[in-house]
Amino acid sequence: MEAQKRKAICEIVDASIKSFVAGLESRYSSEVLDTNGVINSKKNNCFTAELGEEFIFYSAFVRSFDSSFGKVLENMGNAIAKLNYTVNGSITSFLLPEQKQHIANIVNSYELHAKPEIAHYARHCFIIPKNIDSFRMSHATDNYFFNEEKKEHYIIELKAGGDLDNKKAKAEKIAMLEEFYLLKNLLTDKKDHNVYIYFATAYNKFGEGSPWKQERVKQFFADDELLIGKNYWNFVCDGPGGFGVVFGRYCESAVHIKAALSKIKAMYFSGEVHKC
């Protein structure tokens, strides 16, 4: 990876973490004396309160942290992707009834344990009617990338937390197939353009380098539709060394999160509001 690109990625990672830390400190310092704040309200649960202040603090803080940090990782991924792709926020096109039915048939076959394959939807052709006004719709998406040089479009569903509720895998695949056909219909006149869909996670919940074993997700997604952990970061960085650059810079910037955690903890255990 060229030095200029590496530098740009590191700057995005560092800026993302520092911005996150600033928001974190601001929020929790403003809630120190608020009985309805995230951490203080946990004391209202007498069963939790009986386990001590340390448990109250961490059980409340970690849950809130995980939720907000996932969004940080997603925004960071999109910011890095803008170095290599055009990043779009929505797809406005049309979706035919026949395509909706085909999607239903595909997903139903997966429920009956057919093996997912990209060919099930990528090679299927539909006759486009002259009047498509009644079929028009818009689909918001945070992760639609376009590589102009390769003329490739990528629709990515990112679960920044590294996990997907098993019960939601079917709904996610249906939504992504709808986005796929919306985009394919939009590109009808551009025969040399290709569309790909991916399910992604910001980290491998089983450990980087280990097999990813969410079988419920694999029931609906082919292996070639998965970008798990380091493969996602390599993709947004558009290079095999992307994950190493991102995580290496994150390890350096994480000192700001650790410092913020110590500061926030001190606020709640001392009862004093520290200036951030």
C-alpha positions as a Markdown table, in Angstrom:
| # | Residue | x | y | z |
|---|---|---|---|---|
| 1 | Met | 0.0 | 0.0 | 0.0 |
| 2 | Glu | 1.4 | 3.4 | -1.0 |
| 3 | Ala | 2.5 | 5.7 | 1.8 |
| 4 | Gln | 0.0 | 8.5 | 1.0 |
| 5 | Lys | -3.0 | 6.1 | 1.2 |
| 6 | Arg | -1.7 | 4.5 | 4.4 |
| 7 | Lys | -1.3 | 8.0 | 5.9 |
| 8 | Ala | -4.9 | 9.0 | 4.9 |
| 9 | Ile | -6.3 | 5.8 | 6.4 |
| 10 | Cys | -4.4 | 6.3 | 9.7 |
| 11 | Glu | -5.6 | 9.9 | 9.9 |
| 12 | Ile | -9.3 | 8.7 | 9.5 |
| 13 | Val | -8.9 | 6.1 | 12.2 |
| 14 | Asp | -7.3 | 8.5 | 14.6 |
| 15 | Ala | -9.8 | 11.3 | 14.0 |
| 16 | Ser | -12.7 | 8.8 | 14.3 |
| 17 | Ile | -11.5 | 7.6 | 17.7 |
| 18 | Lys | -10.7 | 11.1 | 19.1 |
| 19 | Ser | -14.2 | 12.3 | 18.0 |
| 20 | Phe | -15.8 | 9.3 | 19.7 |
| 21 | Val | -13.9 | 9.9 | 22.9 |
| 22 | Ala | -14.9 | 13.6 | 23.0 |
| 23 | Gly | -18.5 | 12.6 | 22.6 |
| 24 | Leu | -18.1 | 9.9 | 25.2 |
| 25 | Glu | -16.6 | 12.2 | 27.9 |
| 26 | Ser | -19.1 | 14.9 | 27.2 |
| 27 | Arg | -22.1 | 12.6 | 27.5 |
| 28 | Tyr | -21.1 | 10.9 | 30.7 |
| 29 | Ser | -19.9 | 14.0 | 32.4 |
| 30 | Ser | -23.3 | 15.6 | 31.8 |
| 31 | Glu | -25.0 | 12.7 | 33.4 |
| 32 | Val | -23.0 | 12.3 | 36.6 |
| 33 | Leu | -25.7 | 14.0 | 38.7 |
| 34 | Asp | -28.6 | 12.8 | 36.6 |
| 35 | Thr | -30.5 | 10.0 | 38.3 |
| 36 | Asn | -32.0 | 9.0 | 35.0 |
| 37 | Gly | -28.6 | 8.8 | 33.2 |
| 38 | Val | -27.4 | 5.6 | 31.7 |
| 39 | Ile | -25.2 | 4.6 | 34.7 |
| 40 | Asn | -27.1 | 6.1 | 37.6 |
| 41 | Ser | -30.4 | 4.6 | 36.5 |
| 42 | Lys | -28.9 | 1.2 | 36.8 |
| 43 | Lys | -28.9 | 1.7 | 40.6 |
| 44 | Asn | -32.7 | 1.6 | 40.5 |
| 45 | Asn | -32.4 | -2.2 | 39.9 |
| 46 | Cys | -32.1 | -3.4 | 43.5 |
| 47 | Phe | -30.9 | -6.8 | 42.3 |
| 48 | Thr | -28.1 | -5.3 | 40.2 |
| 49 | Ala | -27.3 | -2.7 | 42.9 |
| 50 | Glu | -26.7 | -5.5 | 45.4 |
| 51 | Leu | -23.7 | -6.6 | 43.3 |
| 52 | Gly | -21.7 | -3.4 | 44.0 |
| 53 | Glu | -20.7 | -0.2 | 42.3 |
| 54 | Glu | -18.1 | -1.7 | 40.1 |
| 55 | Phe | -20.7 | -4.1 | 38.6 |
| 56 | Ile | -23.3 | -1.3 | 38.2 |
| 57 | Phe | -20.8 | 0.9 | 36.4 |
| 58 | Tyr | -19.4 | -1.6 | 34.0 |
| 59 | Ser | -22.7 | -3.4 | 33.2 |
| 60 | Ala | -24.3 | -0.1 | 32.2 |
| 61 | Phe | -21.3 | 1.4 | 30.5 |
| 62 | Val | -20.3 | -1.5 | 28.4 |
| 63 | Arg | -23.7 | -2.0 | 26.9 |
| 64 | Ser | -23.9 | 1.7 | 26.0 |
| 65 | Phe | -20.4 | 1.6 | 24.7 |
| 66 | Asp | -20.9 | -1.4 | 22.4 |
| 67 | Ser | -23.9 | 0.3 | 20.8 |
| 68 | Ser | -22.2 | 3.6 | 20.0 |
| 69 | Phe | -18.8 | 2.1 | 19.1 |
| 70 | Gly | -20.4 | 0.0 | 16.4 |
| 71 | Lys | -21.6 | 3.1 | 14.7 |
| 72 | Val | -18.1 | 4.6 | 15.0 |
| 73 | Leu | -16.7 | 1.5 | 13.2 |
| 74 | Glu | -19.3 | 1.8 | 10.4 |
| 75 | Asn | -18.7 | 5.5 | 9.9 |
| 76 | Met | -14.9 | 4.9 | 9.9 |
| 77 | Gly | -15.3 | 2.1 | 7.3 |
| 78 | Asn | -17.3 | 4.4 | 5.0 |
| 79 | Ala | -14.8 | 7.3 | 5.4 |
| 80 | Ile | -12.0 | 5.0 | 4.4 |
| 81 | Ala | -14.0 | 3.6 | 1.5 |
| 82 | Lys | -14.4 | 7.1 | 0.1 |
| 83 | Leu | -10.6 | 7.0 | -0.6 |
| 84 | Asn | -11.2 | 4.2 | -3.1 |
| 85 | Tyr | -14.9 | 4.2 | -4.0 |
| 86 | Thr | -17.9 | 6.5 | -4.6 |
| 87 | Val | -20.1 | 6.0 | -1.5 |
| 88 | Asn | -23.8 | 6.4 | -2.0 |
| 89 | Gly | -26.6 | 6.7 | 0.6 |
| 90 | Ser | -29.6 | 5.3 | -1.3 |
| 91 | Ile | -30.8 | 3.5 | -4.4 |
| 92 | Thr | -33.9 | 4.9 | -6.3 |
| 93 | Ser | -35.1 | 2.6 | -9.0 |
| 94 | Phe | -37.9 | 0.1 | -9.5 |
| 95 | Leu | -38.6 | -3.4 | -8.4 |
| 96 | Leu | -40.8 | -5.7 | -10.4 |
| 97 | Pro | -43.4 | -8.1 | -8.9 |
| 98 | Glu | -41.7 | -11.0 | -10.7 |
| 99 | Gln | -38.4 | -10.1 | -9.0 |
| 100 | Lys | -40.1 | -10.0 | -5.6 |
| 101 | Gln | -41.5 | -13.4 | -6.2 |
| 102 | His | -38.1 | -14.7 | -7.4 |
| 103 | Ile | -36.6 | -13.4 | -4.2 |
| 104 | Ala | -39.2 | -15.2 | -2.1 |
| 105 | Asn | -38.5 | -18.4 | -4.0 |
| 106 | Ile | -34.8 | -18.2 | -3.5 |
| 107 | Val | -35.1 | -17.5 | 0.2 |
| 108 | Asn | -37.7 | -20.3 | 0.7 |
| 109 | Ser | -35.3 | -22.7 | -1.0 |
| 110 | Tyr | -32.6 | -21.8 | 1.5 |
| 111 | Glu | -35.0 | -22.5 | 4.4 |
| 112 | Leu | -35.4 | -25.9 | 2.9 |
| 113 | His | -31.6 | -26.2 | 3.1 |
| 114 | Ala | -30.6 | -25.5 | -0.5 |
| 115 | Lys | -27.0 | -24.2 | -0.6 |
| 116 | Pro | -26.9 | -20.4 | -1.3 |
| 117 | Glu | -25.3 | -19.5 | -4.6 |
| 118 | Ile | -24.7 | -16.1 | -6.3 |
| 119 | Ala | -25.9 | -17.6 | -9.5 |
| 120 | His | -29.4 | -18.0 | -8.0 |
| 121 | Tyr | -30.0 | -14.2 | -8.6 |
| 122 | Ala | -27.1 | -12.8 | -10.6 |
| 123 | Arg | -27.8 | -14.8 | -13.8 |
| 124 | His | -31.6 | -14.4 | -13.7 |
| 125 | Cys | -33.1 | -12.2 | -16.4 |
| 126 | Phe | -36.4 | -10.3 | -16.4 |
| 127 | Ile | -38.4 | -8.6 | -19.1 |
| 128 | Ile | -38.7 | -4.9 | -18.2 |
| 129 | Pro | -42.1 | -3.4 | -19.1 |
| 130 | Lys | -42.4 | -0.1 | -20.8 |
| 131 | Asn | -44.3 | 1.5 | -17.9 |
| 132 | Ile | -42.6 | 1.0 | -14.6 |
| 133 | Asp | -44.0 | 4.0 | -12.7 |
| 134 | Ser | -46.0 | 1.9 | -10.3 |
| 135 | Phe | -42.9 | -0.2 | -9.4 |
| 136 | Arg | -40.7 | 2.8 | -8.4 |
| 137 | Met | -39.2 | 2.9 | -4.9 |
| 138 | Ser | -36.2 | 4.1 | -3.0 |
| 139 | His | -34.1 | 2.1 | -0.6 |
| 140 | Ala | -31.8 | 3.8 | 1.9 |
| 141 | Thr | -28.4 | 2.2 | 2.4 |
| 142 | Asp | -25.3 | 3.3 | 4.3 |
| 143 | Asn | -22.9 | 1.0 | 2.5 |
| 144 | Tyr | -23.3 | 1.2 | -1.3 |
| 145 | Phe | -19.9 | 1.6 | -2.9 |
| 146 | Phe | -19.0 | 2.0 | -6.6 |
| 147 | Asn | -15.6 | 1.3 | -8.2 |
| 148 | Glu | -15.6 | 3.5 | -11.3 |
| 149 | Glu | -12.5 | 1.9 | -12.8 |
| 150 | Lys | -13.8 | -1.6 | -12.6 |
| 151 | Lys | -17.4 | -0.5 | -13.1 |
| 152 | Glu | -18.5 | -2.6 | -10.1 |
| 153 | His | -21.2 | -1.8 | -7.6 |
| 154 | Tyr | -21.1 | -3.2 | -4.1 |
| 155 | Ile | -24.0 | -3.3 | -1.6 |
| 156 | Ile | -22.8 | -4.2 | 1.9 |
| 157 | Glu | -24.8 | -4.9 | 5.0 |
| 158 | Leu | -22.4 | -4.3 | 7.8 |
| 159 | Lys | -23.0 | -5.6 | 11.3 |
| 160 | Ala | -20.3 | -3.6 | 13.1 |
| 161 | Gly | -20.8 | -5.6 | 16.3 |
| 162 | Gly | -19.5 | -8.7 | 14.6 |
| 163 | Asp | -22.7 | -10.6 | 15.0 |
| 164 | Leu | -26.2 | -11.1 | 13.4 |
| 165 | Asp | -29.2 | -12.4 | 15.3 |
| 166 | Asn | -29.9 | -15.7 | 13.8 |
| 167 | Lys | -33.6 | -14.9 | 13.4 |
| 168 | Lys | -32.7 | -11.8 | 11.3 |
| 169 | Ala | -30.6 | -13.6 | 8.6 |
| 170 | Lys | -33.6 | -14.3 | 6.4 |
| 171 | Ala | -34.9 | -10.7 | 6.5 |
| 172 | Glu | -31.4 | -9.3 | 5.8 |
| 173 | Lys | -31.0 | -11.5 | 2.7 |
| 174 | Ile | -34.4 | -10.5 | 1.4 |
| 175 | Ala | -33.6 | -6.8 | 1.8 |
| 176 | Met | -30.2 | -7.2 | 0.1 |
| 177 | Leu | -31.7 | -9.0 | -2.8 |
| 178 | Glu | -34.3 | -6.2 | -3.2 |
| 179 | Glu | -31.4 | -3.7 | -3.3 |
| 180 | Phe | -29.6 | -5.9 | -5.8 |
| 181 | Tyr | -32.5 | -5.9 | -8.2 |
| 182 | Leu | -33.2 | -2.2 | -7.7 |
| 183 | Leu | -29.6 | -1.4 | -8.7 |
| 184 | Lys | -29.6 | -3.9 | -11.6 |
| 185 | Asn | -32.8 | -2.3 | -12.9 |
| 186 | Leu | -31.2 | 1.1 | -12.6 |
| 187 | Leu | -28.2 | -0.1 | -14.6 |
| 188 | Thr | -30.2 | -1.8 | -17.4 |
| 189 | Asp | -28.5 | 0.3 | -20.1 |
| 190 | Lys | -25.0 | -0.3 | -18.6 |
| 191 | Lys | -24.4 | -3.9 | -19.6 |
| 192 | Asp | -20.7 | -3.7 | -18.7 |
| 193 | His | -21.5 | -2.9 | -15.0 |
| 194 | Asn | -21.7 | -5.6 | -12.3 |
| 195 | Val | -23.4 | -5.6 | -9.0 |
| 196 | Tyr | -22.3 | -7.6 | -5.9 |
| 197 | Ile | -23.9 | -8.0 | -2.4 |
| 198 | Tyr | -22.0 | -8.7 | 0.8 |
| 199 | Phe | -22.8 | -9.4 | 4.4 |
| 200 | Ala | -20.0 | -8.0 | 6.5 |
| 201 | Thr | -18.8 | -7.8 | 10.1 |
| 202 | Ala | -16.2 | -5.4 | 11.6 |
| 203 | Tyr | -14.5 | -8.2 | 13.4 |
| 204 | Asn | -14.6 | -12.0 | 13.6 |
| 205 | Lys | -16.4 | -12.9 | 16.8 |
| 206 | Phe | -14.5 | -16.3 | 16.8 |
| 207 | Gly | -11.1 | -14.5 | 16.5 |
| 208 | Glu | -9.3 | -13.2 | 13.4 |
| 209 | Gly | -7.9 | -16.0 | 11.4 |
| 210 | Ser | -10.5 | -18.5 | 12.8 |
| 211 | Pro | -13.3 | -20.0 | 10.9 |
| 212 | Trp | -16.5 | -18.0 | 11.1 |
| 213 | Lys | -19.2 | -20.4 | 12.3 |
| 214 | Gln | -22.5 | -18.5 | 12.2 |
| 215 | Glu | -24.3 | -21.3 | 10.5 |
| 216 | Arg | -27.7 | -19.6 | 10.5 |
| 217 | Val | -26.2 | -16.7 | 8.5 |
| 218 | Lys | -24.5 | -19.2 | 6.2 |
| 219 | Gln | -27.9 | -20.8 | 5.6 |
| 220 | Phe | -28.8 | -17.7 | 3.6 |
| 221 | Phe | -25.5 | -16.3 | 2.4 |
| 222 | Ala | -22.9 | -17.9 | 0.2 |
| 223 | Asp | -19.3 | -17.9 | 1.2 |
| 224 | Asp | -18.5 | -15.5 | -1.6 |
| 225 | Glu | -21.1 | -13.0 | -0.1 |
| 226 | Leu | -19.2 | -12.7 | 3.2 |
| 227 | Leu | -16.7 | -10.1 | 4.3 |
| 228 | Ile | -15.8 | -11.1 | 7.8 |
| 229 | Gly | -13.5 | -9.1 | 10.1 |
| 230 | Lys | -10.2 | -8.4 | 8.4 |
| 231 | Asn | -11.7 | -9.1 | 4.9 |
| 232 | Tyr | -14.1 | -6.2 | 5.4 |
| 233 | Trp | -11.3 | -3.8 | 6.2 |
| 234 | Asn | -9.2 | -5.1 | 3.4 |
| 235 | Phe | -12.2 | -4.4 | 1.1 |
| 236 | Val | -12.9 | -0.9 | 2.2 |
| 237 | Cys | -9.1 | -0.1 | 2.0 |
| 238 | Asp | -9.0 | -1.8 | -1.4 |
| 239 | Gly | -5.9 | -3.7 | -0.6 |
| 240 | Pro | -4.8 | -7.0 | 1.2 |
| 241 | Gly | -2.9 | -5.0 | 3.9 |
| 242 | Gly | -5.9 | -2.8 | 4.8 |
| 243 | Phe | -6.8 | -4.5 | 8.1 |
| 244 | Gly | -3.2 | -4.3 | 9.3 |
| 245 | Val | -3.1 | -0.5 | 8.7 |
| 246 | Val | -6.5 | 0.1 | 10.3 |
| 247 | Phe | -5.9 | -2.1 | 13.4 |
| 248 | Gly | -2.3 | -0.9 | 13.8 |
| 249 | Arg | -3.4 | 2.7 | 14.0 |
| 250 | Tyr | -6.4 | 1.8 | 16.2 |
| 251 | Cys | -4.1 | 0.2 | 18.7 |
| 252 | Glu | -2.2 | 3.5 | 19.0 |
| 253 | Ser | -5.3 | 5.6 | 19.1 |
| 254 | Ala | -7.0 | 3.3 | 21.7 |
| 255 | Val | -5.0 | 5.0 | 24.4 |
| 256 | His | -7.5 | 7.9 | 24.2 |
| 257 | Ile | -10.4 | 5.5 | 24.9 |
| 258 | Lys | -8.6 | 4.0 | 27.9 |
| 259 | Ala | -7.9 | 7.4 | 29.3 |
| 260 | Ala | -11.5 | 8.4 | 28.8 |
| 261 | Leu | -12.7 | 5.3 | 30.6 |
| 262 | Ser | -10.5 | 6.0 | 33.6 |
| 263 | Lys | -11.7 | 9.6 | 33.7 |
| 264 | Ile | -15.4 | 8.6 | 33.4 |
| 265 | Lys | -15.0 | 6.0 | 36.1 |
| 266 | Ala | -13.4 | 8.5 | 38.4 |
| 267 | Met | -16.4 | 10.9 | 37.9 |
| 268 | Tyr | -18.9 | 8.3 | 39.0 |
| 269 | Phe | -16.9 | 6.9 | 41.9 |
| 270 | Ser | -15.9 | 10.3 | 43.3 |
| 271 | Gly | -19.1 | 12.0 | 42.6 |
| 272 | Glu | -17.2 | 14.9 | 41.2 |
| 273 | Val | -17.5 | 16.2 | 37.6 |
| 274 | His | -14.1 | 16.4 | 36.0 |
| 275 | Lys | -13.5 | 18.8 | 33.1 |
| 276 | Cys | -13.0 | 17.0 | 29.9 |
